[in-house]
Amino acid sequence: MIENYKGWDITLNWDNKYYLKSDTSKSNLFNLKKKWMGVHCNGEKIYGSSLKEIRHIIDYPTLHAK
């Protein structure tokens, strides 16, 4: 866990070292939108490309509703 923000545990979803070692084939590319993951105490998960984006999703959930 990198941070606990308003009841959400925020972590890096993948290791940068592994990402740099991967080849460029489509099957091994990582989705940069899912680099960071937030998990709420009720089990809900959110994904984002940066820590700042995860905090924004937590602060303004109606702007990011699917």
DRENMAR-664492 format. One record per residue (C-alpha): residue in one letter; residue number from 0; y negated, z negated, x. Coordinates in Angstrom, 1 decimal. Layout:
N
{migu:a | tivex:NUM | y:Y | z:Z | x:X}
...
This chain:
66
{migu:m | tivex:0 | y:0.0 | z:0.0 | x:0.0}
{migu:i | tivex:1 | y:-3.4 | z:1.0 | x:1.3}
{migu:e | tivex:2 | y:-5.5 | z:-0.8 | x:-1.3}
{migu:n | tivex:3 | y:-5.4 | z:-2.6 | x:-4.7}
{migu:y | tivex:4 | y:-8.2 | z:-1.4 | x:-6.9}
{migu:k | tivex:5 | y:-8.7 | z:-2.8 | x:-10.4}
{migu:g | tivex:6 | y:-4.9 | z:-3.5 | x:-10.8}
{migu:w | tivex:7 | y:-3.8 | z:-0.2 | x:-9.2}
{migu:d | tivex:8 | y:-1.8 | z:-0.1 | x:-5.9}
{migu:i | tivex:9 | y:-3.0 | z:2.9 | x:-4.0}
{migu:t | tivex:10 | y:-0.9 | z:4.5 | x:-1.3}
{migu:l | tivex:11 | y:-0.6 | z:7.6 | x:0.7}
{migu:n | tivex:12 | y:2.1 | z:9.8 | x:-0.9}
{migu:w | tivex:13 | y:3.3 | z:11.5 | x:2.3}
{migu:d | tivex:14 | y:3.0 | z:11.0 | x:6.0}
{migu:n | tivex:15 | y:0.5 | z:13.2 | x:7.8}
{migu:k | tivex:16 | y:2.8 | z:13.6 | x:10.8}
{migu:y | tivex:17 | y:5.6 | z:15.1 | x:8.7}
{migu:y | tivex:18 | y:3.1 | z:17.4 | x:7.1}
{migu:l | tivex:19 | y:1.9 | z:18.8 | x:10.5}
{migu:k | tivex:20 | y:5.5 | z:19.3 | x:11.6}
{migu:s | tivex:21 | y:6.6 | z:21.3 | x:8.5}
{migu:d | tivex:22 | y:6.8 | z:25.0 | x:8.6}
{migu:t | tivex:23 | y:4.5 | z:27.2 | x:6.4}
{migu:s | tivex:24 | y:7.2 | z:28.4 | x:4.0}
{migu:k | tivex:25 | y:6.3 | z:27.8 | x:0.4}
{migu:s | tivex:26 | y:9.2 | z:25.4 | x:-0.1}
{migu:n | tivex:27 | y:7.9 | z:23.0 | x:2.5}
{migu:l | tivex:28 | y:4.2 | z:23.0 | x:1.6}
{migu:f | tivex:29 | y:2.9 | z:19.8 | x:0.2}
{migu:n | tivex:30 | y:0.6 | z:19.7 | x:-2.8}
{migu:l | tivex:31 | y:-2.7 | z:18.4 | x:-1.5}
{migu:k | tivex:32 | y:-3.6 | z:17.2 | x:-5.0}
{migu:k | tivex:33 | y:-0.8 | z:14.7 | x:-4.8}
{migu:k | tivex:34 | y:-1.6 | z:13.3 | x:-1.3}
{migu:w | tivex:35 | y:-2.6 | z:9.9 | x:-2.7}
{migu:m | tivex:36 | y:-0.8 | z:8.0 | x:-5.5}
{migu:g | tivex:37 | y:-2.0 | z:5.1 | x:-7.6}
{migu:v | tivex:38 | y:0.5 | z:3.0 | x:-9.5}
{migu:h | tivex:39 | y:-0.7 | z:0.6 | x:-12.2}
{migu:c | tivex:40 | y:1.1 | z:-2.7 | x:-12.8}
{migu:n | tivex:41 | y:2.4 | z:-1.2 | x:-16.1}
{migu:g | tivex:42 | y:4.2 | z:1.6 | x:-14.2}
{migu:e | tivex:43 | y:1.6 | z:4.4 | x:-14.9}
{migu:k | tivex:44 | y:1.1 | z:6.8 | x:-11.9}
{migu:i | tivex:45 | y:-1.9 | z:8.9 | x:-11.0}
{migu:y | tivex:46 | y:-2.2 | z:11.4 | x:-8.1}
{migu:g | tivex:47 | y:-5.2 | z:12.7 | x:-6.2}
{migu:s | tivex:48 | y:-6.3 | z:14.5 | x:-3.1}
{migu:s | tivex:49 | y:-8.4 | z:11.6 | x:-1.7}
{migu:l | tivex:50 | y:-8.8 | z:7.8 | x:-2.0}
{migu:k | tivex:51 | y:-12.3 | z:8.5 | x:-3.5}
{migu:e | tivex:52 | y:-10.7 | z:10.8 | x:-6.2}
{migu:i | tivex:53 | y:-8.2 | z:8.2 | x:-7.1}
{migu:r | tivex:54 | y:-10.9 | z:5.6 | x:-7.6}
{migu:h | tivex:55 | y:-12.9 | z:8.0 | x:-9.7}
{migu:i | tivex:56 | y:-9.9 | z:8.7 | x:-11.9}
{migu:i | tivex:57 | y:-9.4 | z:4.9 | x:-12.4}
{migu:d | tivex:58 | y:-13.2 | z:4.4 | x:-13.1}
{migu:y | tivex:59 | y:-13.6 | z:7.4 | x:-15.5}
{migu:p | tivex:60 | y:-10.2 | z:8.1 | x:-17.1}
{migu:t | tivex:61 | y:-11.7 | z:10.1 | x:-20.0}
{migu:l | tivex:62 | y:-13.0 | z:12.7 | x:-17.5}
{migu:h | tivex:63 | y:-9.5 | z:13.3 | x:-16.2}
{migu:a | tivex:64 | y:-7.5 | z:13.2 | x:-19.4}
{migu:k | tivex:65 | y:-4.9 | z:15.9 | x:-19.7}
